[in-house]
């Protein structure tokens, strides 16, 4: 269930370099106790300023699940709320020129692949999606390519992160649940847990 090998659907082009985490989810929304509801606030200030013309507001991109961005996406503060907000809006994968390191790590920790391509490739994909928002797009982590309509583009990702997604090891909670019997067995051997049990006996 945790394996991420291929994501298919429709894409949303978001043009601009150095889009930072404060633009992705403004600081005033970080006071939430859980991440619930953050999807509604993703790019809140940008969307207000663009008065309904932001790609995340345009009707032709509603339901898109792959985001196509430019250089240094997710720079700025290290807030995990940024990928959480993007994910809760409906984005399952991001294709870009480059990503800020901490943002990239936070995405992988949430099972969101971030792959890179040349600036020319990204601009071509964005142009295809602008001209035809209903175009089918697939991010294939096994073949390391993006298929956009009739076009195929090569993409890259660090092999360690790629293997975490393909193998499902990015999902630490899922791994614990899958190996619950081993966890219980290990817990019986931990002296501090045995001490706690003796106090409640």
N, C-alpha and C positions, 0 to 999 in steps of 0.2 A: 504493500500500500504506500510505502514511503519512497519508493523508487521513482525518480524523475528521469525519463529517457526521451520523451517527445511531447511537445506541446503544440497543438494545432488550434486554429481559430482565425481570428481577425486581428489586425494590428492597428495601433494608434501612433502617429508620428508626433513627437514633441521636439520641436526644433529650438536649438540654443545650447551654447556651451556653458559650463560652470553653473548648472542649476543645482543650488545647494539644498541641504536638508531643511533649512528654515523656510524655503519656498515650497518644498514638498509638503511639509506639515508645520505651520507656524507655531512658535514657542507657546502661545497661549493654550494650545490644545494638549500640551504635555502633562497637564495636571490630572489627567484622567487616571482612574485606578486600574482599569483594564484597557485593552486596545479596541474594545467594541465601539463602533461609531466613528472610528478615525477615517474610514473610507469616504464618508460623506464630506470630510473636511480637507481631503487631499488637494493641494494647490489652492487652498481657500482664498488667499489674497490675490494671487495671479488671476484666478477665475473671476473675482469681483472686479478687478481692474479691467479685465477684457470684456466685461459685460455680456457674458454668454458666448463669446467667440473663442474661448479656450478649448483646445481639443477635447478635454475631459467633459466639456459641456455640449459639444456639438452632437446632434442626434445621430449623425452617420457613424460615430465612433462608439456609441453606447453598446456595451456587450463585448467590446474588444478585450482580448486577454494577453496580448503581446505588445510591449511598449518599445518604441524605437527612438533612441536618444542620441545626442552628439557627445562631445568630449567632456571628461571630468564630471560626469553625472554623480550626484550625491555627495559633493564636497561639503565642507563646513563641519558642523558639530557631529558627534558620533551617535546621535539619537536613533535608537532602534525603531522609534515611532515612524520614521520615514518609510522604510520598507513595509512596515505593518500597514500603514495607510494606503500605500500603493496596492498591496496584496488584497486588502479588504475592499478596495474599489473594484477589484476583479482581475488585476494583472497577475499572471502566472510566470512570466519570464520577461527579461529585458535584453534588448540587442542594442549595443552602443559602440561608440568609438573608444571610450575609456571610462573607468569608474573610479571614484575615490575608494581607497583601500578598506576603510572601516565600513563604509556603506556596502561594499561588495561582500565583506565578511558577514554582515548582518543579514544580507539577502540569502546567502548560502545557508546560514543557520535557520532560515525560515523556509528553505526548500525552493527559493526563487533563483533560477539560473540567470547569470549575467554573462553574456558572451560578447566578444568584441569583433569588429571588422574594420576595414580601412575606411577613412572618411568618405572616399568616393562610393564605396559600397553602401554605407549608411545613407548617404544622400540619395542614392538611387532607390533604396527601399522606401525611404520617406516619400519620395516623389511618386512612386508607384501607389502608395497608400493614400496620398492626397488625391491622386487622379481617380482611384477606384477603392473607396473605403470598404467595399464588400469583398475585396480580394482575399482569397484564402492564403494563409501564411502558416508555415510549420517550422518550429525550431527543433532540430533533431540533434540530441547530444551524443548519440552513438556515431552518426555519420559526420558530426560537427559541421553542419550546414544549415542554412535557412532556405526554405523553398517558398517563394513568393510568386504565386501565379505560375507562369511558365519559366521563371528565372530561378536559378540556384546560386547561392552565395556561400563561400567558405567562411566559417567563424572560428574563433579561438577561445580557449579557456584553460586556466591552469589544470594540469592533469589531476592533481590532488582533489581539487574542488569538483571536477567532473566526475571522478570516481565516487566521491561522497554522494553526489546526486544520483548517479546511475545505480549505485549499490544500496542506497537508502540510509547510509550511515550518518547523513546530516541530521537525522531525526533522533536526537538523544533520548527523548521521552519514549518514542516508539521502540527503541532498542531495549530500554529498561523493561517495558511491558512484555516484549517478546521473550526476554530472558528472566522473567520474574522468579522462576524457581531457583536459578543460579544466584539471583540477588538475595533471596531468602536464605539460601545456604551460606552465602558469604556473611550475611548479617549475624548468623548464629556464632560465627568465629570471631566477631569483633568484641574485644573485652569491654569497651565502654557501653555497648548495647546490652551485653549480659549483665553489667552492673545496674543499668536502668531497670531491666526486667526483675532483678532481685529486689529492688525497692518497691515494686508494685505487686509482688507476690504475696 
